[in-house]
Amino acid sequence: MRLRRYSLFAATVVVVAAATTAVALGATGTAGTAHTAKKANQLQIALTPSSSQLAACMPGAQLHVKVALTTEEHGFDTFDIAARSLPPDRAFTIFLVQQAGSPFGAAEYIGDLSTDAHGDGHAKLRLIVEEAFSSTLVNGSRQRVDLNRIGVWFADPLADDFCVGDGSPVTPFDGDDSAGVQVFNSANADPLPAP
């Protein structure tokens, strides 16, 4: 009788230990899945020069964007843009646009990027990227336009003269309504996710 009670107790301990281990492994598996899903909310985008002429004037120039899609958790996404080997000591404006190239469609100014003496720069912006849109009238009817492309312009209309020459077009892509040409865009990357 005593041996039978001991065996029953030992079996109960084994069952409890197995259940505890299964729950722990299940929790670890769930945490691993959540972590992987969180990584899926990170976008990396390599912007490319807007024209072959600009690419030739800036060999080795790189502009990379990382977007952490965290609107659901924090109320904003993080847009991190890093520049290497761009023209030195210049300011650039950053926009979310309907189309990466001309005529660009609807556009939203989101921030500035400045380069140092080596042409390197960095900016970290907080905004809503994943659900960025414009609401506009088209033939008297309100239309939603998703802003899922990125465009970067020379902030000063004279800043692009080293490449495109004197008298290059003045564009409205700066706060004073006077900017240079678009220098980089996301035309060769997947669009930013729509809602």
BELKANOR-V184770 format. One record per residue. RES is the residue in one small letter. SS is DSSP state (alpha for helix, beta for strand, coil for the rest). PHI is phi in radians with two decimals (none if undefined). Layout:
{{RES SS PHI} {RES SS PHI}}
This chain:
{{m coil none} {r alpha -1.11} {l alpha -1.13} {r alpha -1.15} {r alpha -1.10} {y alpha -1.09} {s alpha -1.10} {l alpha -1.12} {f alpha -1.11} {a alpha -1.10} {a alpha -1.12} {t alpha -1.10} {v alpha -1.08} {v alpha -1.11} {v alpha -1.11} {v alpha -1.11} {a alpha -1.10} {a alpha -1.14} {a alpha -1.12} {t alpha -1.10} {t alpha -1.13} {a alpha -1.11} {v alpha -1.12} {a alpha -1.11} {l alpha -1.16} {g alpha -1.10} {a alpha -1.14} {t alpha -1.14} {g alpha -1.08} {t alpha -1.15} {a alpha -1.10} {g alpha -1.12} {t alpha -1.14} {a alpha -1.07} {h alpha -1.12} {t alpha -1.12} {a alpha -1.10} {k alpha -1.11} {k alpha -1.11} {a alpha -1.16} {n coil -1.53} {q beta -1.90} {l beta -1.89} {q beta -2.21} {i beta -2.27} {a beta -1.66} {l beta -1.38} {t beta -2.14} {p beta -0.97} {s coil -1.28} {s coil -2.64} {s alpha -1.17} {q alpha -1.11} {l alpha -1.16} {a alpha -1.07} {a alpha -1.18} {c alpha -1.36} {m coil -2.28} {p coil -1.08} {g coil 1.49} {a coil -1.17} {q beta -2.37} {l beta -2.40} {h beta -2.05} {v beta -2.10} {k beta -2.08} {v beta -2.11} {a beta -1.69} {l coil -1.46} {t coil -2.21} {t alpha -1.01} {e alpha -1.08} {e alpha -1.48} {h alpha -2.09} {g coil 1.51} {f coil -2.77} {d beta -1.82} {t beta -1.93} {f beta -1.92} {d beta -1.94} {i beta -2.10} {a beta -2.22} {a beta -2.02} {r beta -2.38} {s coil 1.06} {l coil -1.42} {p coil -0.97} {p coil -1.30} {d coil 0.91} {r coil -2.30} {a beta -1.88} {f beta -2.28} {t beta -1.85} {i beta -2.07} {f beta -2.32} {l beta -1.62} {v beta -2.28} {q coil -1.26} {q coil -2.21} {a coil -1.13} {g coil -1.86} {s coil -1.01} {p coil -1.62} {f coil 1.31} {g coil 1.20} {a coil -1.14} {a beta -2.49} {e beta -2.21} {y beta -1.21} {i beta -2.12} {g beta 2.86} {d beta -2.12} {l beta -2.36} {s beta -2.09} {t coil -1.79} {d coil -1.58} {a coil -1.11} {h coil -1.74} {g coil 1.47} {d coil -1.76} {g beta -2.84} {h beta -2.69} {a beta -2.53} {k beta -2.14} {l beta -2.06} {r beta -1.94} {l beta -2.86} {i coil -1.62} {v coil -1.76} {e coil -1.08} {e coil -1.97} {a coil -1.19} {f beta -2.69} {s beta -2.12} {s beta -2.03} {t beta -2.45} {l beta -1.60} {v beta -2.25} {n coil 0.92} {g coil 1.40} {s beta -2.05} {r beta -1.24} {q beta -2.23} {r beta -1.60} {v beta -2.22} {d beta -1.28} {l coil -1.85} {n coil -2.05} {r beta -2.23} {i beta -2.11} {g beta -2.34} {v beta -2.22} {w beta -2.07} {f beta -1.13} {a coil -1.24} {d coil -1.86} {p coil -1.11} {l coil -1.51} {a coil -1.20} {d coil -1.68} {d alpha -1.05} {f alpha -1.05} {c alpha -1.98} {v alpha -1.70} {g coil 1.59} {d coil -1.08} {g coil 1.33} {s coil -1.14} {p coil -1.04} {v coil -1.67} {t beta -1.95} {p coil -1.56} {f coil -1.57} {d coil -2.71} {g coil -1.04} {d coil -1.58} {d coil 1.14} {s coil -2.55} {a beta -2.31} {g coil -1.50} {v coil -1.36} {q beta -1.18} {v beta -1.81} {f beta -2.38} {n beta -2.69} {s coil -1.80} {a coil -1.02} {n coil -1.67} {a coil -2.04} {d coil -1.11} {p coil -1.13} {l coil -1.08} {p coil -1.16} {a coil -1.50} {p coil -1.11}}
